[in-house]
Every structure is written in structure tokens, then in C-alpha cells.
């Protein structure tokens, strides 16, 4: 962080200064498209401003289409056409689905445990379960009580 970026924000329209600094960080790649911005609390501490000032600065960037707010995820840097990172459970389901379709996980293969998936993706148990539930609804996996989850055989 340069000396200019670490100084306190002062004067009128402080929220615009905050927006300008965040815009510069986004443009410089500090926060690439699809990445999450720090929380309002963290940004308020970083820029040493009130939380309402932070909210106003973020609103400027959102109105410009530079960031988007996703429920449960926070504020994300928009990409081309506002394409932002998927919800974590969707990432888990997509990765496992790709492995199943590619044959890396063949029919009958035991899926990694919830614990392993939680560590691999840095996700909560409920998030992992939601991703697995999507795959089960799609008919790609099945659950055997007490034994685990398995890739379902092809239904051809």
C-alpha cells in the first residue's frame, strides 16, 4: 500500500474518495473480476471511516456496475457481463460433475467424504451437502446410509 493509499480519508465527499481508491485497486487487479471485496467492517477499518461512509462508497461502485452484491456472498467484483464467481456449493457440484462426466470418477466410485470436501473447498458442512444434493437430484450420485455417496451407474 502506498503512502497515499494508507492516509486517512478527510474532507468533503469522503465516500467518493473511498470509491476512487477501491476503483483503483480493482483496476490494478488487487481485486480481480469474480473476487469478493472485504467486508464493510474491514473496509471501514482500512480507510478509517464510518461504516455508513463505506456503504456510500460501495454504492457508487455498484451504481457504476463495477461491483455487485450477492446475498450470502457479499460484494463481488463484476466481470464481463457481471459474471461473478458461482456460489461455493455450485463450484463443488460443478467440479464433481465434471469429474463424473470425464470418467475420472467412474460408476460405483465412492465420493470424498463431507469432511474431505469441506477442507478441499473451505466450505461449511451445509454448503457441501447442498452441492451433493444437487448431484443427487440430477441422478449422478446416490447415497447409501452408513456407507457413503457413490457415483451412480449409467442408466443407458
C-alpha positions as CSV (number, residue, x, y, z in Angstrom):
1,X,0.0,0.0,0.0
2,X,1.5,3.3,-1.0
3,X,1.7,6.3,1.4
4,X,-1.2,8.0,-0.5
5,X,-3.4,4.9,0.0
6,X,-2.6,4.5,3.7
7,X,-3.5,8.1,4.6
8,X,-6.8,8.8,6.3
9,X,-9.6,10.0,4.1
10,X,-10.6,13.5,5.0
11,X,-12.6,16.4,3.7
12,X,-15.9,16.6,1.9
13,X,-17.3,13.7,0.0
14,X,-15.1,11.1,1.7
15,X,-17.2,8.3,0.3
16,X,-16.2,9.4,-3.2
17,X,-12.5,9.2,-2.2
18,X,-13.1,5.7,-0.8
19,X,-14.8,4.7,-4.1
20,X,-11.9,6.2,-6.1
21,X,-9.4,4.2,-4.1
22,X,-11.3,0.9,-4.4
23,X,-11.8,1.5,-8.1
24,X,-8.1,2.0,-8.5
25,X,-7.4,-1.3,-6.6
26,X,-9.9,-3.2,-8.8
27,X,-8.4,-1.7,-11.9
28,X,-4.9,-2.6,-10.7
29,X,-6.0,-6.2,-10.2
30,X,-5.9,-6.3,-6.4
31,X,-9.5,-7.4,-6.6
32,X,-9.9,-9.3,-9.9
33,X,-13.3,-10.0,-11.6
34,X,-15.3,-12.5,-9.5
35,X,-13.4,-11.9,-6.3
36,X,-15.0,-10.8,-3.1
37,X,-14.3,-7.4,-1.6
38,X,-13.5,-7.2,2.1
39,X,-16.5,-6.7,4.4
40,X,-17.8,-3.2,5.2
41,X,-16.2,-3.5,8.7
42,X,-12.8,-4.4,7.2
43,X,-13.0,-1.6,4.7
44,X,-14.1,0.9,7.3
45,X,-11.1,0.0,9.4
46,X,-8.7,0.1,6.4
47,X,-9.9,3.5,5.3
48,X,-10.6,4.7,8.9
49,X,-14.1,5.9,8.1
50,X,-17.6,5.2,9.4
51,X,-19.4,2.2,8.1
52,X,-22.1,4.4,6.5
53,X,-19.4,6.2,4.6
54,X,-18.1,2.8,3.4
55,X,-21.6,1.8,2.3
56,X,-22.0,5.1,0.3
57,X,-18.7,4.5,-1.4
58,X,-19.6,0.9,-2.3
59,X,-23.0,2.1,-3.6
60,X,-21.1,4.4,-6.0
61,X,-19.2,1.4,-7.4
62,X,-22.3,-0.7,-7.6
63,X,-24.2,2.0,-9.5
64,X,-21.3,2.1,-11.9
65,X,-21.6,-1.7,-12.4
66,X,-18.1,-2.3,-11.1
67,X,-19.3,-4.4,-8.2
68,X,-22.4,-6.5,-7.5
69,X,-24.0,-7.6,-4.2
70,X,-24.9,-11.3,-3.9
71,X,-27.0,-12.5,-1.0
72,X,-24.9,-14.7,1.3
73,X,-21.7,-13.8,-0.6
74,X,-21.2,-10.1,-0.1
75,X,-19.9,-7.6,-2.7
76,X,-18.1,-9.1,-5.6
77,X,-16.1,-7.5,-8.4
78,X,-18.2,-7.8,-11.6
79,X,-16.7,-9.4,-14.7
80,X,-17.7,-9.3,-18.3
81,X,-21.5,-9.1,-18.3
82,X,-21.5,-9.1,-14.5
83,X,-20.3,-12.7,-14.5
84,X,-19.2,-13.4,-11.0
85,X,-18.0,-16.4,-9.2
86,X,-20.6,-19.0,-8.5
87,X,-21.9,-19.9,-5.1
88,X,-19.5,-22.2,-3.3
89,X,-22.0,-25.2,-3.4
90,X,-22.3,-24.7,-7.2
91,X,-18.5,-24.8,-7.5
92,X,-18.4,-28.1,-5.6
93,X,-21.2,-29.6,-7.6
94,X,-19.6,-28.4,-10.9
95,X,-16.2,-29.9,-10.1
96,X,-17.6,-33.3,-9.1
97,X,-20.0,-33.3,-12.1
98,X,-17.0,-32.6,-14.4
99,X,-15.1,-35.5,-12.8
100,X,-18.0,-37.8,-13.2
101,X,-18.6,-36.9,-16.9
102,X,-14.9,-37.1,-17.7
103,X,-14.8,-40.6,-16.2
104,X,-12.3,-39.6,-13.5
105,X,-14.9,-40.8,-11.1
106,X,-16.4,-43.9,-12.6
107,X,-19.7,-45.6,-11.8
108,X,-19.5,-47.1,-8.3
109,X,-16.7,-44.8,-7.2
110,X,-17.0,-43.6,-3.6
111,X,-17.1,-39.8,-3.4
112,X,-14.8,-38.0,-1.0
113,X,-16.4,-37.6,2.5
114,X,-18.1,-34.4,3.6
115,X,-15.1,-33.7,5.8
116,X,-12.6,-34.0,2.9
117,X,-14.8,-31.8,0.7
118,X,-15.1,-29.2,3.4
119,X,-11.3,-28.9,3.7
120,X,-10.8,-29.0,-0.1
121,X,-13.2,-26.2,-0.8
122,X,-13.0,-24.3,2.5
123,X,-16.8,-24.6,2.9
124,X,-19.3,-25.4,5.6
125,X,-20.9,-28.8,6.0
126,X,-24.2,-27.4,4.8
127,X,-22.6,-25.9,1.7
128,X,-21.0,-29.3,0.8
129,X,-24.3,-31.0,1.4
130,X,-26.1,-28.6,-0.8
131,X,-23.7,-29.3,-3.7
132,X,-24.0,-33.0,-3.2
133,X,-27.8,-32.7,-3.1
134,X,-27.7,-31.0,-6.5
135,X,-25.8,-34.0,-7.9
136,X,-28.2,-36.5,-6.3
137,X,-31.2,-34.6,-7.8
138,X,-29.5,-34.8,-11.2
139,X,-29.2,-38.6,-10.7
140,X,-25.4,-38.5,-10.8
141,X,-24.8,-39.8,-7.3
142,X,-26.6,-41.9,-4.8
143,X,-26.3,-42.2,-1.0
144,X,-26.2,-45.4,0.9
145,X,-26.9,-44.9,4.5
146,X,-23.8,-45.8,6.6
147,X,-21.6,-46.4,3.5
148,X,-21.3,-43.0,1.8
149,X,-22.1,-41.5,-1.5
150,X,-21.3,-43.2,-4.8
151,X,-21.3,-42.3,-8.5
152,X,-24.5,-43.9,-10.0
153,X,-24.1,-46.4,-12.8
154,X,-25.1,-45.1,-16.2
155,X,-28.8,-45.5,-16.9
156,X,-28.3,-46.3,-20.6
